[in-house]
Amino acid sequence: MAEVILTSSHQPWAPLPRTVGWDEIGDGSVYEGTEASGVEAADIIADSTRSKQEYGKSVEYWVTCPTQWLERYGTDDTVLVLLGDHQPLARVSGDRASRDVPVSIVAKDPKVLDAVDDWNCTEGLEPAQDAPVWKMSSFRDRFLTAYGSVPRPTGAGD
């Protein structure tokens, strides 16, 4: 198990690293020029339109990297849990945006998703308007019940 924090979706959303082929990553030095060649944070931070555009690009990058990694390196036993930790600034999300964040479970093995079929989640990475909404502690308990080695009693964590 590993926890990987992808901070590109956090303000100021610039400069974003460019997506490169997995064979090009090597020791990571391919990213050394990212700051010098990217959009300057000061150029977008006060501009709502640019902030929204760059935030969108950052989320696209944030989702693309782990899903492409899974396609290339994942096995049938690999499971990714993509979890947003908070909404962006009101300049991007709006003054009345909810505090809800998407959670996606991504796996090659369909049996992994069968374990949560009764959650009524949206297929794919973009949640539907009527997707279920739970507190993070409820998601945690449901997740551990579905995938843990010791099931919780029925009704626990609901």
C-alpha positions in Angstrom: 0.0 0.0 0.0 1.2 3.5 -0.8 -0.2 6.9 -0.4 0.8 9.4 -3.1 -0.1 13.0 -2.8 -0.4 14.7 -6.2 -0.3 18.4 -5.4 -0.6 19.8 -8.9 -4.3 20.3 -8.3 -3.6 22.7 -5.4 -3.3 26.4 -5.9 -1.7 28.1 -7.7 -2.0 25.4 -10.4 1.1 26.7 -12.1 3.4 25.7 -13.4 2.1 22.3 -14.2 4.4 19.5 -15.2 4.0 18.3 -18.7 2.9 14.7 -19.3 5.7 12.6 -20.7 5.9 9.0 -21.8 6.6 6.5 -19.0 9.8 5.5 -20.7 11.0 9.2 -20.6 10.7 9.7 -16.8 14.0 8.0 -15.9 15.4 9.7 -12.8 12.9 12.5 -13.0 15.3 15.0 -14.4 13.0 15.5 -17.4 10.9 17.7 -15.1 13.8 20.0 -14.1 12.7 22.8 -16.4 9.1 22.7 -15.3 9.2 25.9 -13.2 11.0 27.9 -15.8 8.8 26.8 -18.8 5.4 26.8 -17.2 2.7 29.4 -16.6 3.7 31.8 -13.8 1.4 31.6 -10.7 1.2 35.4 -10.6 -0.2 35.4 -14.1 -3.3 33.4 -13.2 -3.9 33.8 -9.4 -6.0 36.9 -9.6 -7.8 36.1 -12.9 -10.9 33.9 -12.3 -11.1 32.7 -15.9 -7.4 31.7 -16.0 -7.6 30.2 -12.5 -10.5 28.0 -13.7 -8.7 26.9 -16.8 -5.5 26.1 -15.0 -7.3 24.3 -12.2 -9.1 22.2 -14.9 -5.7 21.3 -16.5 -4.3 20.4 -13.1 -7.2 18.0 -12.4 -6.8 16.4 -15.8 -3.1 15.9 -15.0 -4.0 14.6 -11.6 -6.3 12.0 -13.0 -4.3 11.0 -16.0 -1.1 10.2 -14.2 -2.4 7.5 -11.9 -4.8 6.0 -14.4 -2.1 5.7 -17.1 0.2 4.2 -14.4 -2.4 1.6 -13.6 -2.8 0.8 -17.3 0.9 0.3 -17.8 2.1 -1.1 -14.4 -0.9 -2.3 -12.5 -1.9 -5.9 -12.0 -5.3 -7.4 -11.4 -4.5 -6.9 -7.7 -3.8 -3.2 -8.0 -6.5 -0.8 -6.7 -6.3 3.0 -6.8 -8.4 5.2 -4.6 -8.4 8.7 -6.1 -9.5 11.0 -3.4 -10.0 14.8 -3.5 -9.3 16.5 -0.2 -11.1 19.8 -0.6 -12.7 22.1 -3.2 -10.6 24.8 -4.8 -10.9 28.4 -3.9 -14.3 30.1 -4.4 -12.8 31.9 -7.4 -12.9 28.5 -9.1 -15.7 26.6 -7.5 -18.1 29.4 -6.7 -19.2 31.1 -3.5 -21.8 28.4 -2.7 -19.9 25.3 -3.7 -20.4 22.3 -1.5 -17.5 20.8 0.5 -18.1 17.4 -1.3 -15.2 15.9 -3.1 -15.1 13.0 -5.5 -13.8 9.6 -4.6 -13.0 7.1 -7.3 -12.0 3.4 -7.0 -10.1 2.3 -10.1 -9.1 -1.3 -10.8 -8.5 -3.6 -13.7 -10.2 -6.6 -12.0 -14.0 -6.2 -12.2 -14.4 -8.2 -9.0 -12.9 -5.3 -7.1 -15.7 -3.1 -8.2 -18.3 -5.8 -7.6 -17.4 -5.5 -3.9 -18.9 -2.0 -3.8 -21.7 -2.5 -6.4 -24.4 -1.9 -3.8 -23.0 1.6 -3.2 -24.8 2.8 -6.4 -21.8 4.8 -7.5 -21.3 6.3 -11.0 -19.3 4.2 -13.5 -16.2 6.2 -14.7 -14.3 9.0 -13.1 -16.9 11.8 -13.2 -19.6 11.4 -10.6 -23.2 11.8 -11.6 -25.3 14.6 -10.1 -27.2 11.9 -8.0 -24.0 10.1 -6.9 -24.1 9.1 -3.2 -22.6 11.5 -0.8 -21.1 10.4 2.6 -18.9 11.8 5.3 -15.3 10.8 4.9 -15.5 8.6 8.0 -18.5 6.7 6.5 -16.6 6.2 3.2 -13.7 4.9 5.3 -15.9 2.4 7.2 -17.6 1.3 4.0 -14.3 0.8 2.2 -12.8 -1.2 5.1 -15.9 -3.3 5.3 -15.8 -4.0 1.5 -12.1 -4.7 1.3 -10.9 -5.4 4.8 -10.0 -8.9 6.1 -12.3 -8.5 9.1 -15.8 -7.5 8.2 -17.6 -4.9 10.4 -21.0 -5.8 11.8 -23.9 -5.0 9.5 -25.0 -1.4 9.8 -21.7 -0.2 11.3 -20.5 3.1 9.9 -23.7 3.9 8.1 
